[in-house]
Amino acid sequence: MIEARSENHSPASLVLCRAAVLVALAGSAALYMQYMDPGDAAFCGLKSGCEAVRKAGFSYFFGNRLLSVPLLGLIAYGVVLTWSLYAPRSRSTLIFTVAGGVFGALLLGVQAFYVHAFCWLCATVDTAALVAAGFALVGARAPEPATDPLPVWAWAALAGLALAAPIAWVSVKPSPPVPPTIAALYEPNKINVVEFADFECPFCRAFHPVLQGVLHDYPPAKLNFQRKHMPLGAHEQAMPAARAAVCAEEQGKGEALAEKLVELELSPSADRRAAIEVGVDGARFDECLASTRPDERIKADSKLLEDAGFEGLPTTYVGNKRLLGAVSEAAVRDAFEKAEKGGSGGGIPAVLYVACTLAAAAAVVWLARLSRGTV
């Protein structure tokens, strides 16, 4: 095992610098998971500063969700930590660490002066990068000899824990309880799916084929799927489309029309043509549109989501799981599988999870010190 070469480096500045880098790694891992599937809301809600920063237009490279700024952070801070382990006093280590701090300062400035919102995870990563740079500069000036207080394997284990803990949290975090107003729509012994959407919403349109594709993989007898309408005022054609869907639903053609509405360039005339194409009786459809029935239904649907806590569209409840936004197919399938098994919304409480993570980190440090006979 190669030990870190730190004969002329202050142990305090070395440890604090690396600790800050580990915080930046953990924050970058959490951000990466959030950016991969923002609708899962594992760390940030859809109306949070994190989402404001993510949507600011510079979070992904080439429009690819896999290639995000947090991934760049993971790579960069991984390089900084690795370099500091094997060449802590080298000029390249100092340059890398200070460059990370400068980049962190720039990103904090972007949040403050361009986005006008702060992402708590981004701010944590950027601040940790600044702290690491500061201690790297202090350590570079430290004249006294010192040895690295932890062996390389311990630092590697701590880095692995910093990366694994945020990633694992996505799978073990508890789901919030389903609001009673939503649970009242559920049927026993079925996979209950309640979707709130807006036919003009681009995220709703993107999510529609994903959800429908998973729904089609299950026999109808096992499903209780309910479509609820939440047309937003900012979408001029959303309300007419929702009214058309409600009127088509009265004739048992609601889902057939919904399939067309998510692809149409919406307008009242286009909505009606699509309704006729799916087999709706025109006279009954027009009578419904002229009545207040669709408005009453839409108002009731919207109130359901508002009472449950509206954060964004689409909002989809699958069993005990709430999916926010256009989440991935993998997330939808996971929710369906848990609902099919009758899984509860239980998980590990956040406080307990953090405590266990910190205990694991403390155990690594203790074992490392024990191996060196310093405990």
Summary of the structure (lengths in Angstrom):
residues: 375
radius of gyration: 26.2
end to end distance: 20.8
largest distance: 90.6
contacts: 1210
relative contact order: 0.12
helix: 61%
strand: 8%
